[in-house]
Each structure stands twice: as C-alpha cells, then as structure tokens.
C-alpha cells in the first residue's frame, strides 16, 4: 500500500483559513456539527408523523371530532386548511430537545416556549369567540392562525434572549439622542401607505388578487402582509435614493487611514493592497495603509510588506498583533492610527477605483457615523458566487437603500466600512468575543446620535466561500450575530429615540425566527399535503409555494433587472439558496449555549445572562462554587 504524503502546511492554511476564534466565540456559542441540525429535522419529521397519525386515527377510527389544528371554536370561523399551530408546537418541542444544554434546561426551554405560545393562542381564540358572539366582527380561522403564527415569530427570539448565554449590555451614551422627526415621519407615512395599498388591493382588486393567489404569487402568511412588505420597501427605497443623491453631491476628500486586519491571508492580501493603491490614484486625499497581522501562521506579514513596498500611490506599514481575534486586531490598529478617518477593509476584499471617493463624500455631514458600499462577489464561477451576487443586489442594492430612506441602517459589513476615529473612541471601540462586531459599532454610533449610510455607488469585491464548509461557517456566524447584537444593545430595543431600536432590530429578530422556520415548514407542508392529503383535503399548494417564490421572487427579478439584466439567470439558484440559508439560520440558533440548570437553582439565576454574570463574579473574586449535585453532569451535554 502506497503512503500518501500529507498536504503542505500552506495548502492546509488556504483550505482552512476561514476558521478563527471568531467562528464560535467561546462564551456564547459552540461549533456544532451538522448532525445537530440534521437531528432536529429528523425529530421534527418524526413528531409530525406521530401527531398527524394520532389526529387521523382519532378522527377515522375512534370517531372523535378532533379539530385539524388546535384552534378553539374553529367551526365558528370556517374550516382549517393547514395545521399551522400543530407545526409551531412541533417546532418548539424539537428546538427544546436539541438546544445546547443539559436535560433540565432543555425541559425548561420547552415549557417556556409552549407555555407562552399556548397561552397566547388561548387569548386569541377567546377574543375571536367573544367578537363573533357579540356581532362586532368575525375573524376567520385562517386569521386566528396567522395571528398566533406571527406571535410565534416573537416568542422564539424572546425565549432565546431570556435564557441563552449572550453578551451583557454594552456601553451606551449617558443620554440617548432624540429621534429626528423627519426619518420617523417618512417611515410612518410609507407604512400607512403600504397598509392602505394592501387593503385596497385585497378588497377593491379582489379578482386580481384571487388570480395571483391561484398562480402562487400571493399567499404564505397572507396576501395582505406580502403586499404591505413590498410596498413599504419600495416606497422607502425611493426616499433612500433621494437621500443618497443629496449626500453624495458634497466635495469631501480628507486624508484617510486604511485598516486591514489579516489572519492567514497570504493568498489574498496582495490583491487587497494593490486595489487600495489603485483606488488611491484617483482619490484627492492622502492614503496610509495599516495591515494588522493577527496571529497568522502563514506568510501574511512578508507578503503584505513586500506588496506595500511596490505601491505607487500609498504609504503603509505592517503591525503585529499576536493575540488572535479580529476585534483585538482592529482596536490595536485604531490605537496606532493618527488619521481621523479610518477605512476598515477585510483582507479578502478588493475595493473598486472610485470606492473611496464615493464613500468619503458622505462625511461632509457631521452626523454620519459610518459608510459602507456594495459588496459584489470577486468572481462568478461557482454556484455560491452566483447566489451571492443576487443576494447582494437584494440586500445591499435594495433593502439597505430602503433603510437609507429613514436613517435606519443597522449595520455596515466590516468588509468595507468607513468611520471617524474620534467617534469610534467615543463609543468604546470594537467589541471582542462575540459575533457581529461590525454591526455592533454601528448600533452604538446610532445610539450616540450618528447614522450609518449604505451607498451602492461605493463598489467593492469580496471573496466568497470556496467550499460548503466555509459557507456553513460564515453563515452560521453571520446569522448567530443577531442574538449577540440584540443582547449587547438591549437598551435600544424598542427605544423610540432611534429607528434602529424602534423598528429594524425587532424586525430582524422576528425575521431570524421566520428564516429558521422556513425549511422545517416546507418539509412539514410537503408531509401534510402529500402523505396526509386525505386528512387535509382542502389544503392547497399555492400558499406554500408562495412562501418561497411568489411576490418575493418578482421583487428579486425586478431588482436584478435594474442592476444587471444578465444576472436574472442566477435567480433559480438563489431561490434554492434561500432554503439552504434557512438551514444555516436554524444551525445558528442551535449553536447558542444555554447554561446548565439544576431544578433547585434559585429562580433569579435561571436566565443565561444572570448565570454568566454569576460565573464571572466568582472568577473575579476567586470564589469556588460548591461541588455540583452528582445527578447533574458538570459539563454541557450535546444532544443528538
């Protein structure tokens, strides 16, 4: 048998360069294998079959009049078409069973999720019954189900925020700035317009809406909700385009510092530096480059230094940061930099020729805290590249622009972000040991009275994952960050003094739950519609298909045509990628750490935040906790 030589160290570094201490911050996340998510889905399918078989058996064999979905007084409001509440109950049970903790904590999570959901359903059903019998209004069973479904999207993040081990509240300004009336009035006006437009479409254009439902264009969580979302996004995007045009018209080109944190980036750092040199050629202000070599084990330092020596239009230097962690490297760079304006660029990012000029113009307004751009993929070869292109057009070329319309950009990707150094120091610098440090700094700038701008004219190109493993690591880290960010910035959650706290942060938490439920819902719907069709004979395929395709697909086609018509051919891949994205979102929720719980633990230590705080206090004072109960394992066991 012939021995196979191991790959050279540099090849291993390139293949696995994406992994770092930021992939799964030790205090708040665990790098769980795919078996955890797969086990969740298998359990959900198994429970679905058991629940649906039980319902079919009781109705057809025992002849018990069992409702198709646990909705009280369902016959008063019409027939149940799809057992949505049953799905949500099964989803919550499956999530609790696979939460990363010990058996007592998982049991408590399940009781909490189901208790809140069933209590809400009871209130909704009794209210619907009361309104029906008093003759005030009759709410359909579909409406009752949708109300409880929307509540479930809030119950999941609420439970995670209460029980998971998440970052503590970060530093906030002593006095939060009052929300300017103009952004709020723009948002409120567009919201009222979208509600009115959806109402008119549903009730006045009833026949047209019926045709759209038959063609699976409208449906899912409700035709009105779908229409309202799109009208709101389009109307605010028009205000965003107007605001960007006005902000971009200023002449402003100060000297800037380029800050590039690099960990094992010898294979890509040269292209990043060359691109900065190219952009500096057309930028009127001076440019000085700082590469922070962050505990690299390859030749990142040597390659960066040699490339800087060959640059024509910039000066630069390489700093050494021996402690791993991107935030640590960034803070070290900020301390070393003397320039007021800092352009943060990832080591796998290539900025376009006019990127600096477009971005810096916005800083003529002293209220601007951060500026970002349009992160196009570096290549369009793999399916990941093509899906990423459409995603960028939708996320950064449309939705971020709509947020620009009412000063509600929550975060700017750290691939390319421009800050004022004085403001960074004012709000405390980059946070360490959690995911989403790039968005966190923007949220704290927002709380301090500044706003972020996403300008798609500032084009740059970023490396996309080269493998499925890289894609999974990246997306799990990205999607996990919403919980870290919400916990660290909980002071502005629902705070009316910022549009981010008033609307965007709560919406993103709910949207994370919606995305995590998408793949399980599609699996459950397929099981219900095909295997148990005899039980749910009135179930239609159009609303389910509309959840994935429908109006969102039409908007994707329109936005892509506006940006680049030839990219429309990638949309079918992107629609499939949305399902994979749901899988990664579910994985991110399952990678959160829930501290082990003992049934006799004091109630005030049942939340993850209180538990983590207690442990830190004990470490700081060097106090040893008493020996654990022998019946409770001291470590966190991983189910599945």
C-alpha positions in Angstrom: 0.0 0.0 0.0 1.5 3.3 -1.1 1.7 6.1 1.5 0.1 9.4 0.6 2.1 12.4 1.5 0.1 15.0 3.6 -0.6 18.3 2.0 1.9 21.1 2.6 1.2 23.4 5.5 0.5 26.4 3.2 -2.2 24.3 1.4 -3.9 23.5 4.7 -3.8 27.2 5.7 -5.5 28.2 2.5 -8.1 25.4 2.7 -9.0 26.2 6.3 -8.1 29.9 6.5 -11.7 30.9 7.3 -11.7 29.3 10.8 -10.7 31.5 13.7 -11.6 32.3 17.3 -14.5 34.4 15.9 -16.1 31.3 14.3 -17.7 30.4 17.6 -17.0 32.8 20.5 -16.2 30.6 23.5 -18.6 32.2 26.0 -21.6 32.4 23.7 -21.5 29.7 21.0 -20.4 26.2 20.2 -19.1 24.9 16.9 -21.7 22.2 16.5 -21.5 19.7 13.7 -24.3 19.4 11.1 -25.6 16.4 13.0 -27.3 18.7 15.5 -29.4 20.5 12.8 -30.0 17.2 10.9 -31.1 15.6 14.1 -33.5 18.5 14.7 -35.1 18.0 11.2 -35.4 14.2 11.6 -37.0 14.7 15.0 -39.4 17.3 13.5 -40.4 14.9 10.8 -40.9 12.0 13.3 -43.0 14.1 15.6 -45.0 15.4 12.7 -45.8 11.9 11.6 -46.8 10.9 15.1 -49.1 14.0 15.6 -50.7 13.7 12.2 -51.2 9.9 12.6 -52.8 10.5 16.0 -55.2 13.0 14.6 -56.1 10.8 11.7 -56.6 7.8 14.0 -58.8 9.6 16.4 -61.0 11.1 13.6 -61.3 7.9 11.4 -61.1 5.0 13.9 -62.2 6.3 17.3 -64.6 8.8 15.6 -63.7 11.6 17.9 -64.4 15.0 16.5 -60.8 16.3 16.7 -60.0 19.7 15.0 -57.5 19.6 12.2 -55.5 22.2 14.2 -55.6 23.1 17.9 -58.0 26.1 17.4 -60.8 26.6 19.9 -64.3 27.1 18.4 -62.7 26.6 14.9 -66.1 25.7 13.4 -67.4 29.2 14.1 -64.8 30.6 11.8 -64.5 28.2 8.9 -62.6 25.0 8.2 -58.9 24.6 9.0 -57.0 24.3 5.7 -53.4 23.9 7.1 -52.4 22.8 10.7 -50.1 25.7 11.4 -50.4 25.7 15.1 -49.5 22.0 15.2 -46.4 22.8 13.2 -45.3 25.5 15.7 -45.9 23.2 18.6 -43.7 20.5 17.0 -41.1 23.1 16.1 -40.8 24.4 19.7 -40.6 20.8 21.0 -37.8 19.9 18.6 -35.9 23.1 19.3 -36.0 22.5 23.0 -34.9 18.9 22.5 -31.8 20.0 20.6 -30.9 23.1 22.5 -27.2 23.0 23.6 -27.6 22.4 27.3 -28.4 19.8 29.9 -31.8 18.0 30.2 -33.2 20.3 32.9 -32.5 23.5 30.8 -33.9 21.8 27.7 -37.1 20.9 29.6 -37.4 24.5 30.9 -36.9 25.9 27.4 -39.7 23.6 26.1 -42.1 24.6 28.9 -41.3 28.2 28.3 -41.9 28.1 24.5 -45.0 26.0 24.7 -46.4 27.9 27.7 -46.2 31.3 26.1 -47.5 30.1 22.8 -50.4 28.1 24.1 -51.4 31.0 26.5 -51.3 33.4 23.6 -53.4 31.0 21.4 -56.0 30.7 24.2 -56.3 34.5 24.5 -56.7 34.9 20.7 -59.3 32.1 20.5 -61.4 33.5 23.3 -61.1 37.0 21.9 -62.2 35.8 18.5 -65.1 33.9 20.1 -66.2 37.0 22.0 -66.0 39.2 19.0 -68.0 36.7 16.9 -70.8 36.3 19.5 -71.2 40.0 20.2 -71.5 40.6 16.5 -68.6 43.1 16.4 -66.5 41.2 13.8 -65.9 37.6 12.8 -62.3 36.5 12.4 -61.7 33.6 10.1 -59.8 30.5 11.3 -57.0 31.5 8.9 -56.8 34.9 10.5 -56.7 33.3 14.0 -53.9 31.0 12.8 -51.9 33.8 11.3 -52.1 35.9 14.4 -50.8 33.1 16.5 -48.1 32.4 13.8 -46.8 35.9 14.0 -46.7 35.7 17.8 -44.6 32.5 17.5 -42.1 34.5 15.5 -41.7 36.8 18.5 -41.8 34.1 21.1 -38.8 32.2 19.8 -36.3 35.2 20.0 -37.9 36.3 23.2 -37.1 32.9 24.8 -33.6 32.9 23.3 -32.9 36.4 24.7 -34.1 35.4 28.1 -32.4 32.0 28.5 -29.4 31.8 26.2 -25.9 32.7 27.4 -25.5 36.0 25.5 -23.2 39.1 25.8 -24.1 41.6 28.5 -25.3 45.1 27.8 -22.5 47.1 26.3 -21.6 50.8 27.0 -24.2 53.3 25.9 -24.2 57.1 25.8 -25.3 58.6 29.1 -28.0 60.5 27.2 -29.5 58.9 24.1 -30.2 61.4 21.3 -33.8 62.2 20.5 -35.1 60.7 17.2 -35.3 63.4 14.5 -38.9 63.7 13.3 -38.2 63.6 9.6 -37.0 59.9 9.5 -39.9 58.8 11.7 -42.5 60.7 9.6 -41.0 59.1 6.4 -41.2 55.7 7.9 -44.7 56.2 9.3 -46.0 57.7 6.1 -44.7 54.8 4.0 -46.0 52.3 6.5 -49.5 53.8 6.3 -49.3 53.9 2.5 -48.3 50.3 2.4 -51.2 49.3 4.7 -53.7 51.3 2.6 -52.3 49.9 -0.6 -52.6 46.3 0.6 -56.1 47.0 1.9 -57.2 48.4 -1.4 -55.6 45.6 -3.4 -57.3 42.9 -1.3 -60.8 44.5 -1.1 -61.1 46.5 -4.3 -59.0 44.4 -6.7 -60.3 41.1 -5.3 -60.5 39.3 -8.6 -56.9 40.2 -9.5 -55.7 39.1 -6.0 -57.6 35.8 -6.5 -55.8 35.2 -9.8 -52.4 36.0 -8.1 -53.2 33.5 -5.4 -54.0 30.8 -7.9 -50.7 31.4 -9.6 -48.9 31.2 -6.2 -47.8 34.9 -6.5 -49.6 35.9 -3.2 -50.1 33.7 -0.2 -48.0 32.2 2.6 -48.6 34.3 5.7 -51.3 36.3 3.9 -51.6 38.2 0.7 -52.1 41.5 2.6 -48.8 41.0 4.6 -46.9 40.1 1.4 -48.2 43.2 -0.4 -47.6 45.5 2.5 -43.9 44.4 2.9 -43.2 45.1 -0.8 -44.9 48.5 -0.9 -43.1 49.6 2.3 -39.7 48.5 0.9 -40.3 50.2 -2.5 -41.6 53.5 -1.1 -38.8 53.9 1.5 -36.2 52.9 -1.2 -37.3 55.9 -3.3 -36.6 58.2 -0.3 -33.3 56.4 0.1 -32.2 57.1 -3.4 -33.1 60.7 -3.0 -31.2 61.0 0.3 -28.1 59.2 -1.2 -28.0 61.5 -4.2 -28.1 64.6 -2.0 -25.4 63.3 0.4 -23.2 62.1 -2.4 -23.1 65.6 -4.0 -20.7 67.1 -1.5 -16.9 67.5 -2.2 -15.0 66.0 0.7 -11.7 64.1 0.5 -9.7 64.2 3.7 -6.6 62.1 4.4 -7.6 58.5 5.3 -6.1 55.5 7.1 -6.8 52.1 5.6 -7.0 49.4 8.3 -6.7 45.8 7.2 -6.8 43.0 9.9 -5.4 39.8 8.4 -5.3 36.3 9.8 -3.7 33.7 7.4 -4.4 35.8 4.4 -1.1 35.3 2.5 -3.1 34.0 -0.5 -5.2 37.2 -0.9 -3.6 40.1 0.9 -1.5 41.2 -2.1 -4.7 41.8 -4.3 -6.3 43.7 -1.4 -3.3 46.1 -1.1 -2.9 46.5 -4.9 -6.6 47.5 -5.1 -6.1 50.1 -2.3 -3.2 51.5 -4.3 -5.3 51.7 -7.4 -8.2 53.4 -5.7 -5.7 56.0 -4.1 -4.6 57.0 -7.6 -8.0 58.8 -8.2 -8.6 59.9 -4.6 -7.6 63.5 -3.9 -6.7 62.9 -0.3 -3.7 61.1 1.1 -3.9 57.4 1.9 -1.8 55.4 4.5 -2.3 51.7 4.9 -2.1 49.7 8.2 -2.1 45.9 7.8 -2.5 44.2 11.2 -1.1 40.7 11.1 -3.4 38.9 13.5 -1.6 35.8 14.8 -1.1 34.3 11.3 0.7 31.1 10.8 1.4 31.6 7.1 3.4 34.4 5.3 0.9 37.1 5.6 3.4 39.6 7.1 6.0 39.0 4.4 3.6 39.2 1.5 1.9 42.4 2.8 5.3 44.1 3.5 6.6 43.3 0.0 3.4 44.4 -1.7 3.4 47.8 0.2 7.0 48.4 -0.9 5.8 48.1 -4.6 2.8 50.5 -4.2 2.9 53.9 -6.1 0.2 56.0 -4.5 0.0 54.9 -0.9 2.3 54.6 2.1 1.9 51.8 4.6 3.2 49.5 7.3 2.5 46.1 8.9 1.7 45.8 12.6 1.9 42.7 14.6 -1.0 41.6 16.8 -0.1 38.2 18.5 -3.4 37.8 20.2 -6.0 36.1 17.9 -9.3 37.9 17.3 -10.4 40.3 14.6 -11.8 42.9 17.1 -8.5 42.8 19.1 -6.6 43.5 15.9 -8.9 46.3 14.9 -8.7 48.0 18.3 -4.9 47.8 18.2 -4.9 49.4 14.7 -7.3 52.2 15.9 -4.9 53.0 18.8 -1.9 53.1 16.5 -3.6 55.3 13.8 -3.3 59.1 13.9 -5.7 59.9 11.0 -9.2 61.0 11.8 -10.9 58.8 9.1 -10.5 55.1 9.2 -11.4 52.8 6.3 -11.7 49.3 7.5 -11.2 46.6 4.8 -11.1 42.9 5.2 -8.0 41.1 3.9 -10.0 39.3 1.2 -11.7 42.4 -0.2 -10.8 44.3 -3.3 -12.1 47.9 -3.5 -13.2 49.5 -6.8 -11.4 52.5 -8.4 -14.0 55.1 -7.2 -14.9 53.4 -3.9 -13.0 55.8 -1.6 -14.2 58.9 -3.3 -17.9 57.8 -3.3 -17.8 56.8 0.4 -15.9 59.8 1.8 -18.3 62.4 0.3 -21.0 61.5 2.8 -18.8 62.5 5.8 -19.3 66.2 4.8 -22.3 65.7 7.1 -21.0 65.6 10.7 -24.0 63.4 11.7 -22.8 60.5 9.6 -21.1 57.8 11.7 -20.3 55.0 9.2 -20.5 54.5 5.5 -20.5 51.2 3.5 -20.9 50.1 0.0 -21.9 47.3 -2.4 -20.0 44.0 -1.7 -20.1 42.3 -5.1 -18.5 38.8 -5.3 -15.0 38.7 -6.6 -15.8 36.1 -9.2 -18.9 34.5 -10.8 -17.7 30.9 -11.3 -19.3 28.7 -8.6 -22.9 28.4 -7.5 -22.0 30.2 -4.3 -20.7 33.2 -6.3 -23.9 33.4 -8.4 -26.2 33.1 -5.4 -24.2 35.7 -3.5 -24.5 38.2 -6.5 -28.3 38.1 -6.3 -28.2 38.3 -2.6 -26.1 41.4 -2.7 -28.4 43.1 -5.2 -31.4 42.4 -2.9 -29.8 43.0 0.4 -27.4 45.9 -0.3 -28.7 47.2 -3.6 -32.3 47.4 -2.4 -33.2 46.7 1.2 -30.2 48.7 2.6 -31.2 51.6 0.3 -34.7 51.5 1.6 -33.3 51.8 5.2 -31.2 54.8 4.0 -34.6 56.5 3.4 -35.3 56.9 7.1 -31.8 56.7 8.7 -32.4 53.1 9.8 -29.3 51.2 8.5 -28.5 49.0 11.5 -25.1 47.8 10.4 -22.4 48.1 7.7 -20.4 44.9 6.8 -16.8 45.0 8.1 -15.6 44.0 4.6 -15.6 47.8 3.8 -16.6 50.4 6.4 -15.5 53.9 7.0 -15.6 55.6 10.5 -14.4 58.7 12.3 -11.7 57.7 14.7 -12.9 60.1 17.4 -16.4 58.6 17.2 -15.0 55.0 17.5 -13.2 56.0 20.7 -16.3 57.9 21.9 -18.5 54.8 21.8 -15.8 52.4 23.1 -14.2 50.7 20.1 -14.8 47.3 18.7 -16.3 44.7 21.0 -14.4 41.4 21.5 -15.5 37.9 21.9 -18.9 38.0 20.1 -20.2 37.8 16.5 -21.2 40.9 14.7 -18.7 43.5 15.9 -19.1 45.4 12.7 -22.8 45.9 13.2 -22.4 46.5 17.0 -20.2 49.5 16.4 -22.8 51.0 14.1 -25.6 50.4 16.6 -23.6 52.2 19.3 -22.9 55.1 16.9 -26.6 55.2 16.2 -27.4 55.4 20.0 -24.8 58.3 20.2 -26.8 60.3 17.6 -25.0 59.4 14.4 -26.4 57.4 11.5 -24.9 54.9 9.0 -25.2 55.1 5.2 -25.0 52.2 2.7 -24.1 53.7 -0.7 -24.2 51.2 -3.6 -22.1 53.5 -5.6 -19.1 52.5 -3.4 -18.5 49.2 -5.1 -16.0 46.7 -3.8 -15.4 43.0 -4.4 -15.2 40.4 -1.7 -14.1 36.7 -1.6 -17.0 34.3 -1.4 -16.7 30.9 0.4 -14.7 28.4 -1.7 -16.4 25.3 -0.1 -19.6 24.3 1.6 -17.7 24.1 4.9 -16.6 27.7 4.5 -20.1 28.8 3.6 -21.6 27.0 6.6 -19.1 28.5 9.0 -19.7 32.0 7.5 -23.5 31.9 7.5 -23.8 30.3 10.9 -21.6 33.1 12.3 -23.5 35.8 10.5 -26.9 34.6 11.5 -25.9 33.9 15.1 -24.9 37.6 15.4 -28.4 38.9 15.6 -28.8 37.4 19.1 -25.4 38.7 20.2 -26.2 42.2 18.9 -29.7 42.3 20.4 -28.3 41.2 23.8 -25.4 43.7 23.8 -27.7 46.5 22.6 -30.8 45.6 24.5 -31.0 49.2 25.9 -32.2 50.5 22.5 -34.6 47.6 21.7 -38.0 49.2 21.2 -36.5 52.6 22.2 -38.4 55.2 20.2 -35.3 57.5 20.1 -33.7 55.5 17.2 -35.3 54.0 14.1 -33.0 51.0 14.6 -34.4 50.3 18.0 -38.0 51.3 17.1 -38.3 49.0 14.1 -35.2 47.5 12.5 -33.8 45.5 15.4 -37.2 44.0 16.4 -37.9 43.2 12.8 -34.5 41.5 12.4 -35.1 39.3 15.4 -38.6 38.3 14.1 -37.1 37.8 10.6 -34.4 35.5 12.0 -37.1 33.3 13.5 -39.1 33.3 10.3 -36.0 32.2 8.3 -35.2 29.5 10.8 -38.7 28.1 10.4 -38.8 28.2 6.6 -37.1 24.9 5.8 -38.9 23.0 8.6 -42.2 24.5 7.4 -41.6 23.4 3.8 -40.8 19.9 5.0 -43.9 19.8 7.2 -46.1 21.2 4.5 -44.9 18.6 2.0 -45.6 15.8 4.5 -49.0 17.2 5.3 -50.0 17.8 1.7 -48.7 14.5 0.1 -48.8 11.9 2.9 -51.8 13.1 4.8 -53.8 14.6 1.9 -56.9 12.6 2.8 -57.0 14.3 6.2 -56.4 17.8 4.8 -58.3 17.6 1.6 -58.9 21.4 1.3 -55.1 22.2 1.6 -53.8 23.9 -1.5 -50.2 24.0 -2.7 -50.2 27.7 -3.8 -49.8 29.4 -0.4 -46.8 27.1 0.4 -45.1 27.8 -2.9 -45.8 31.5 -2.5 -43.9 31.4 0.8 -40.7 30.6 -1.1 -41.5 32.1 -4.5 -44.4 34.4 -5.2 -44.0 38.2 -4.6 -40.5 37.9 -3.2 -39.4 36.2 -6.5 -41.0 39.0 -8.5 -39.2 41.6 -6.5 -35.9 39.7 -6.9 -36.4 39.7 -10.7 -37.2 43.4 -10.8 -34.3 44.5 -8.6 -31.9 42.2 -10.6 -33.1 43.6 -13.9 -32.4 47.2 -12.6 -28.8 46.3 -11.5 -27.8 43.8 -14.3 -30.3 42.1 -16.6 -27.9 39.2 -17.5 -27.8 38.1 -13.8 -31.5 37.1 -13.9 -30.4 33.6 -15.0 -29.0 33.1 -11.5 -32.3 33.6 -9.7 -33.4 30.0 -9.7 -30.1 29.1 -7.9 -30.8 31.9 -5.5 -34.3 30.7 -4.6 -32.8 27.3 -3.7 -30.1 29.1 -1.8 -32.8 30.7 0.4 -33.8 27.2 1.6 -30.1 26.5 2.4 -29.9 29.8 4.2 -32.8 28.7 6.3 -30.9 25.6 7.3 -27.9 27.7 8.3 -30.1 30.1 10.3 -31.6 27.1 12.2 -28.0 25.9 12.8 -27.0 29.3 14.2 -29.9 29.1 16.7 -28.9 25.6 17.7 -25.3 26.7 18.2 -26.2 29.1 21.0 -25.1 28.0 24.5 -27.8 27.6 27.2 -26.2 27.3 30.7 -27.0 24.0 32.5 -29.8 24.3 35.0 -30.4 22.5 38.3 -34.0 22.1 39.4 -33.1 23.5 42.8 -31.2 26.5 41.4 -32.5 29.9 42.7 -35.0 31.3 40.2 -33.1 34.6 39.7 -30.2 32.5 38.1 -32.4 30.8 35.6 -31.6 33.2 32.8 -28.4 32.7 30.8 -27.3 36.3 31.4 -27.7 36.0 35.1 -25.8 32.7 35.1 -22.9 34.1 33.1 -22.7 37.2 35.3 -22.6 35.0 38.4 -19.8 32.9 37.0 -17.8 36.0 36.1 -18.2 37.4 39.6 -17.0 34.1 41.1 -13.9 34.1 38.8 -13.1 37.7 39.5 -13.2 37.2 43.3 -11.6 33.7 43.1 -14.6 32.1 44.8 -15.2 28.4 44.2 -18.7 27.3 43.7 -19.8 24.3 45.8 -19.5 20.8 44.4 -22.3 20.1 41.9 -25.0 17.6 42.5 -23.8 14.2 41.4 -27.1 13.7 39.5 -26.3 16.7 37.3 -23.4 16.5 34.9 -21.0 19.4 35.3 -20.5 19.8 31.6 -22.9 20.8 28.9 -24.0 17.7 27.0 -24.8 17.8 23.4 -28.0 16.1 22.3 -28.1 14.1 19.2 
